[in-house]
Amino acid sequence: MAQRGMPSSAQRVLEEALGMALTATGDARDTADAVAAEGAYYLEQVTITETPEDDYEYEEIQDDNFSIPEGEEDLAKAIQMAQEQATDTEILERKTVLPSKHAVPEVIEDFLCNFLMKMGMTRTLDCFQSEWYELIQKGVTELRSVGNVPDVYTQIMLLENENKNLKKDLKHYKQAADKAREDLLKIQKERDFHRMHHKRIIQEKNKLINDLKGLKLHYASYEPTLRVLHEKHHTLLKEKMLTSLERDRAVEQISGLQETLKNMEIGHSYYVTETKVDYSCEKKNTPEGPTQKSLHEAREQNKCKTKMKGNTKLGEQECDCFHSSSSEISGFLSGDQKNKDSEFPVDMQPNPNLNVCKENLSPAKFDYKLKNIFRLHELPVSCVSVHPHKDILVSCGEDRLWKVLGIPKGNVLLTGVGHTDWLSDCCFHPSGNKLATSSGDTTVKLWDLCKGNCILTFEGHGHAVWSCTWHSCGDFVASSSLDKTSKIWDANSERCRCTLYGHTDSVNSIEFFPFSNTLLTGSADKSLSLWDARTGKCEQSLYGHMHSINDAIFAPRGHMIASCDACGVTKLWDFRKLLPIVSIDLGPSPGNEVNFDSSGRVLAQASGNGVIHLLDLKSGQIHKLLGHEREAHTVVFSHDGEILFSGGSDGTVRTWS
């Protein structure tokens, strides 16, 4: 590899460097052979011949800085030089950047420099560079004549670099494998723990199931006793009623005898007429749907008083008169008890909404804006109902109160207290002077709005009552309950006239068809049912909802039914054909209540996310009213459609206009 024109010393250094390079590459020959076996490179044996030196003269250049340690130097100096070489080697390894696979092969001088730097032979490198660059400056040699390093050396360097990188990757992979092994052991321990916890929960569940079965059997053993006690309770109530009637008759007789004795002492004789009850007077003075208290007051007011006429003596005739009057009173009471049951009307008046001309209707409104917020209840508002004739509304809350508000100021006119649990629904009597409320205490109460007191309580449901509604005639109240039944109550006879069985889950809403004897119920069993209130039979069932139905209502004209479920889906049904018309998905928040405006062209839905949706039934567009901070439970229109009322879970009633 000696170049022509070099001095003997530079030539000697170059030869020594190449010899050391070949020696150093001898250890990596196995790697090169492996790569050659794969077909990447092949190593060929090349014989290098020296050119004759007869035509050249060499000058020896003295370098004072270059010195080769001789064998006579002391050991300490040799150790110091070895340490310096080791330090230089570490520095060079850190800073040396190996060429990539696609780099151009290095020339001889670059290869020698890199090799000497890599081996830490700094002094030899300094000597070589000083002589080499002096020759270049003198122009003795030319750079073009310098050849390239064989590819095998470049490949060896690349393989060494790749080997280092693979060792680093191997180290990282070992660390990742150790970490994965630790994570696997941890996950296996957690799996074993959760498996044991699952087995324990299954054992507890089985134990609870067995305990529940035992409690059911224990409860079943008490059912006959409870039934007997219930019958005894009813018997005692009847006896108490009869006793009170006998006591009233005895008080009458005693008062009559006292007056007779007083007149006898004074010396006046009199004639006692028979005491009779005027049936026409009884019926005229008795209000519509009286309670037990009002019935008792009416009877007290209509008792006929004894009159003094003529001059007779008290004897057997007077006693016969008292017995005669008592028998007539008892006969009247028994006849009145039989005639108190109201009759369902056969010839109902036509629905006045059918005669409303569409041309006279004002355009539907959708641009409602929040106007007032009335904070009426401490707990969520469950229902809002508008008075049929006056500008007042009633709100019911879960704080067991109902309140009457004046519109539009929102001043509280009346507060009702009596239920022992949350209120679920309320409904005005068609005349507007009474109010029906349903509650979680399993009762339905009737209230006199003039006095604000409870006039009648219906008890019979086994669980919470969700909804109530008045019949158009005002004599019947219908209610739906969590006990999977609905009941029809007679406000005059003060008893349950019929129980509607058929739903397999909670009955969440109930509504009378306008001016008819047809009932609509919506249930958690995902079905709507139409009932004949006179017979208590289910006439038709409508299926289509995929979730529990929360509310269902008739359109004002009665030609359409709207219903909403727990997933926010609102459906419209053709009541004449009993077929679905359209389904609108307003979810995923549940739809709590739906209501039509007076024209039947706008449907409002109170949603669980606090949004009031307004559906234009003509165009199908949906408008949103945003104002509730939390869930909206109820929504209702005013009679003229100018105001919209809504109640939410924050205990407020909001007005939109």
Salt bridges, closest charged atoms under 4 A:
GLU73 OE2 - LYS77 NZ 3.79
GLU160 OE1 - LYS118 NZ 2.36
ASP178 OD1 - ARG181 NH1 2.87
ASP192 OD1 - ARG191 NH2 3.30
GLU252 OE2 - LYS303 NZ 3.42
GLU300 OE2 - HIS296 NE2 3.64
GLU300 OE2 - LYS303 NZ 3.09
ASP336 OD2 - ARG299 NH2 3.91
ASP341 OD2 - ARG495 NH2 2.74
ASP399 OD1 - HIS377 ND1 3.10
ASP441 OD2 - HIS419 ND1 3.10
ASP483 OD2 - HIS461 ND1 3.23
ASP490 OD2 - ARG497 NH1 2.72
ASP525 OD2 - HIS503 ND1 3.10
ASP532 OD1 - ARG534 NE 3.23
ASP565 OD2 - HIS545 ND1 2.98
ASP574 OD1 - ARG576 NE 3.68
GLU631 OE1 - HIS633 NE2 3.69
GLU642 OE1 - LYS365 NZ 3.15
ASP650 OD2 - ARG654 NH2 2.93
